[in-house]
């Protein structure tokens, strides 16, 4: 992003020097700001020593700084930096707020911001793809892709498409999205908030920052989202995934949750002035994201789908709804000791193959409903499920659990599933 005069001569303290923090330091340094930076890792500090003074913000007089910039990964509900900044009367912000403050100096553009508990990444990538299909300049950023400040600015008429987590919104004060989208709100990240209402309020702030002239697209399929829609001013477009929608021409957008994602993306594209032909072509040609209902292979009429990103039962349920005959691989480190959110779709499951820490628990839980077998590992589960599956059926990895019992992250778990399918 080109340097901004808005930051010249100002003082900033930056806490956390992973990818986002490094982009912040570089951007502020290029914008002629004075930067003090810190990370507990010596190797991270070494990367910025020629652009910033190295000092821990917890040991500084923060009243002398214009803002403290922290990574979204810093738990500001418990980390002492939040209270220290409040006591000093110094703003606690993130890289998205710096982008918001730099917008007046960028070529004329629009911003689409997407939030919600589930579906953010797919909807963000889908909107970005539709805009590209329409021939407009566009950039993907926020909680997906590269840090926004590390990207080149768009030419005039471009559209920045930003996936925004509640943590990023917490650190943002002035992002006035031309189109703001809320997909859903279900319990998540409650270790970072006092309660569920506080988590929902974080999502609502995206709309509180908007000007009345701009557009809000809010799915009203849950109570908290309906409440936000009723309280949001300006142009509010309420959408719902209820009812029937023909998704047969959109191979990467199957299931009711992807119907909601598609409706949100279509609504956003129309607000941007994109024609229906380009929208339909974008939906048809969208290939999806890795580890999110990713079609890995089809062998002898059996489809293999990698949904490793589904780390809780609520995010697994839509995958079970999407396919009529499933051999379900699930398990890992549980976020919940039940699968209640998945129960409405148990009728779609031909058999379950449990893995990881929850293998025994889930085998016993599912046995009254379907054939269930403790396979311990994904490799073994894939082999057994592939032998059992018939043409027209789907072998689905949708774990409903975190990956950290056997893998470093959900990507590594999904990659192992891909490799297991490839070795059949």
N, C-alpha and C positions, 0 to 999 in steps of 0.2 A: 504494500500500500504506500502511496506517495506520502512523504512527510507532510505534517499539518502545522500551520502557523499557530493553531489553537494551543499547542503544547510548548511552544518555544519559551524558554526562560522559566518554566515552572519546575517544581520539584516533586518527584514521585518516589515512593518506596515500593519495591516489587518483592513479594514473598512467594517463592516457589519457582523453580527454573526447569520445569519439564518443557515440552514443546511450546505450550501456550506462553509460559513465562519468558522463555527465550525470545519469542516473537515480540512480546511486549517491550522487553529491554531494547531490542534492536530498533523497533519502531520509534520509541520515545527518544532514543539516542539520535537517530536520524532526524527527528523533529526538533532537535536542539534543546531538549529538556535535560534537566539534571536528574540522574537516576541513582538510587541506592538499591542494591539487590542482595537477596539472600536465599540460600537453600542449604539444608543440612548436609548435602552431598558436596564434598570438596571438588569432585570432577565437574559438577554442574557450575559451581562458582567460577571455576577456571575458564569456562566458556564465555563469561561476560566481564572478566576483570579489566579488559581494555575499553569497556563502554560504560561501566558503572562502578561506583564506590561499593565495596563489599562490607555490609554491616547488617546485623539482625534487626529488623524493624521493632522487635520487642524491647530493644535496648536504646531506641531513639526517642527524641522528643518529636512526636508525630504532628504536633501543632504547627511545626515549621514546614510541613509538606502539604501539597495541594490535594493529594489523594494517596491511598494505599491500594495497590493493585495486587489482588490475590488470584490464585488458580481456583476454578470451580471445585477442585478436589479438596480444598481446605475446608474443614467442617466449621463454618463460622458460628454455628450454635454452641460449640464447645471450645474452639481455639481462642486463646487469650488475645490474639490480634484484634478480634472484633471489639471487645470491651475497651482495649487500649485506644483504638481509633475513635470509638464513640466518646471516650473521656476527653480526647484531644480535639473533638469537633471536626475530625478529618474524614472525608468520604472514603468508604470502603467499596471498591469497584472492581470490575473485571475487564477483560479485553473487549467484550461486546459494548460496554459503555464507552470505551475509548473510540471504537468504531463509530458509535452514535454521535459522539462529539466531533468527529472528523468529517461527518457526512456533508456539511455545508461547503466544504472545500473540494469535494469530489465532483466529477462530471455528473450532470443530472441523471438520476437513477431512481429505482424503486427497491423496496425491501419487503420480502415476504418472510414472516417469522412463524415457525411451527412449534407448538408445544403440545403436551399430553403425556400420559403415563406410558401408553403403548402406541406403536405405529409411527412415531416421529420420524425415524430414519427412512423408512420406506416412503412415507408421504413427501418428505423433503427431497429425496432422490427422484421421486416421480415428478414432482413439480419442476425440478431442475431439468429433467429429461424432456418434458413437454415444452418448456421454454426453448430449449436447444432445438427441438424438432421444428418449432415455429420460426427458427432462424434468428432469434434474439440473443444478444450477448448475455451470459449469465454465469454466476459463480456460486458454488456450494460452500457452506461454511458453518461456523458455530460448533455444535456438538458432533459434527460429522466432517470428514475430510481434514484439510490443513487448517491451522489457525488463521482466522480472517485477516489479521494484520500482516501476516506473512505472504499474502497473495497480492498480485498486481490488481490495481483498481480497474474497474470496467469502463469501457467507453460510454459516451452519452447514450441513454436509452437502455442501459443494462439493468439486470435484475439480480440482486443479491438474495439468495435463498438460504435462510438460516434455521437450522435445527436448534432449539433453545430448551435446555433442561431447566428445571426449577432452580438449580444451583446457579446457573448463569443469569436467570432472571433476578435472583436475589441480589446479584452484584451489578445490576443495570438500573439506571435511573431515568434515562431520557431517550430510549429507543422507540421512535414513533414509526411503527411498521405501516407501510401502505396497505398491506394485507396481513392480518394476524389470524392464526388458526389455532383452535383448541380441539383436539381429537377426543379426549376422554380423560377422566380422573378416577383412578382406583388406588387403594392403599399401596404405597411404596415409599421407600426412603424415610420411613418414620423414625429412624435413628438420627435424622438431621432436622426434625421438626418436633415441636411440643406435642402435636397431635395431627390427626388427619385434616382437620379444618385449617390448620396453619399451612399444611402442604397445599391444599386447594387454593388458599389465599395467595400463595407464591405464584401459582399458575395465573390467577386472575390479574396480577400486576402487569402482565403483558398488554392487557386491554386498557388498563388504567393509564398507561403511558401513551396511548394513541390519541391523535387529534380526531375530532368528530367527523372531519371530512374523509377519513380513511375507513377501510372496510374490515369488519370482523366476521370470520367464518367459524361458527361454534356448533359442534355436534352435540345434540341434546339427548343422547341415549343414556345418560346417567344423571343422578340428582345434582351433584356439585356443578357439572357443566351447564345444566339447565338454569341453575341459580345464577351463574356468571352471565349467561346469555340474557337473563331478565334484567340484570343490573348494568349491562354495558350500553353506553350511549353511542350515537353515530349510526353508521350503516352496519346493521347486524344481519347476517345471513345464517339462519338456523338450518342445519342439515341433520339427516338421520339415515342410518343404514337399514332401517326397517323396510319391509316389503321386498319385492323381487327386483333383481337387476341382472341383466344378461352379461355375464363375465366370460362367456365362452371364447371371445376373441382376444382375451387378455391373459395369456398363459401364466404370466408371473404374478397375477393378481387374483388368486382364487380365495374363496372363503369370505364369510361375512365381514371380518375385520378389514379385509382388503377392499370390500365394497365401500366401506366407510372411508378408507384412505383415498380411493378413486373419486368418490363424490367430493371430498375436500379439495383434491387436486384439480378436478374439473371446475369447481366453483372459483378457486384462486385464478386459474388460467383465464376464465371469462372476465374476472375483474381486471386482469392485465390486458384485455383486449385481444386475446388469442382466439382464432376462429375454430369452429367445431371440427373441421377436417384435420387440423393440426393436433387438436386435443385427442381425437380418436386414434390417429396414427401414433401419438406418443404413448397412449395406453396400450396399444397393440404391440409396439416394439420395445416396451420397457422390459428389461431382463431381470429386474429385481436386485436385491443386495445379497452378498454372501451370508450364509447362516440364518437367513430369514425366509423360511419356506422355499429354499433354493432347490430347484430341480437338478439333482446331481447326475442321474443316469436313468435310462430305461432299459431293462434287460428281460428278454423273453416276455414282454408285455407287463412287467412289474416296474412301477415307478419308485425311485428312491429319492427321498426329500430330506434335506438337511435344514432343520429348524432349531439349531443349537442355541440361537439367541433367546429362545423361550426359557427363561430361567425361573419362572414361577407358574403355578397352575393357571392363573388368569391369562397369561400370554400363550400357554399351550392350548387352551380351549378352542380358540379360533382355528388352529391347525387341524384339530380333530373334527371340527365342523366342516372343513373344506373338502374332505375326501370320504367317500362312502364305505370303503372297505380297507381298513388300516391294520398293519402290523406295527405296533407302537413300541418304540424303544425309549425308555424314560429312566430317570434317576440321577443321582449326584448328591450334592450337599443341599439338603432341604431348606427352603425358606418357610415352609409350612408343613405340618405333619398330616395334612389331608389333601385330597384332590377334588374337593367339592365343586370348584369352578369347572372342572372337566366332566363331571358326572352327566350333564345333559347330553353329551356326545358319546357316551360309552357304547351306545348301540352301533356306532360306526367302527368299533374296534373288533377285529377278528381274534387277536391275541396280543398280550403285552409281554415285553421282555425287559426286565428290570436290571439296572446296573448301578455301580457305585455304592456310596454309604447307605443310601435308602433302598437298596435292592431287596432286602428281606422285608422291610416295612411295607413297601409298595406291592410286593408280591402277595403278602397276606391281605392287604387292603383291597386289591383288585380281584383276588381269587373268586369272591362271590359273584362277580359281574362278568368275568371272561376268563379264558385260559391265560394263566400268568406263570412265567418262568423266570427264576433268578439266574441271570447270565453273567453277572459280576462285571463284565467288560463290554464295551461297545463292539469290539472286534468279534467277540463270540456271539453277541446278540445279532449283529448283521448277518453272520453266517447262518445262524439258525432261522432267523426270520426270512432270509432269502430262500432257503429250502422249503419253507412252509407256504410262502406267498404264491398265489395263483395269478395268471394273466388278468389284468384289470384292477389288481389290488396295489396298495401303496405301502412300502416300508418307510416309516416316518420316524426320524429322530426328532423328538420334541420333548426335552428332558423334564420340564417343569421344576427344575432345580438349578442351582449354581453349579459351576464346573470344578470348584477348587478342591474337591476331594482327590481327583485323579489328573486334573489338567491345570495349566496356568491361567486359562481364560476360556470363554466360550468359543473363540476362534480356533484355538488349539483343539478343542473337543470336536468342533465341526470338521476340521481338517482330518482328524483321525477317522471320522465317519466316512468322509470322502475316500480316504485311502483304503478303508476296509471294503467299501463298495468296489473300488477299482481293482482290488485283489481277488474278487470273486471269480 
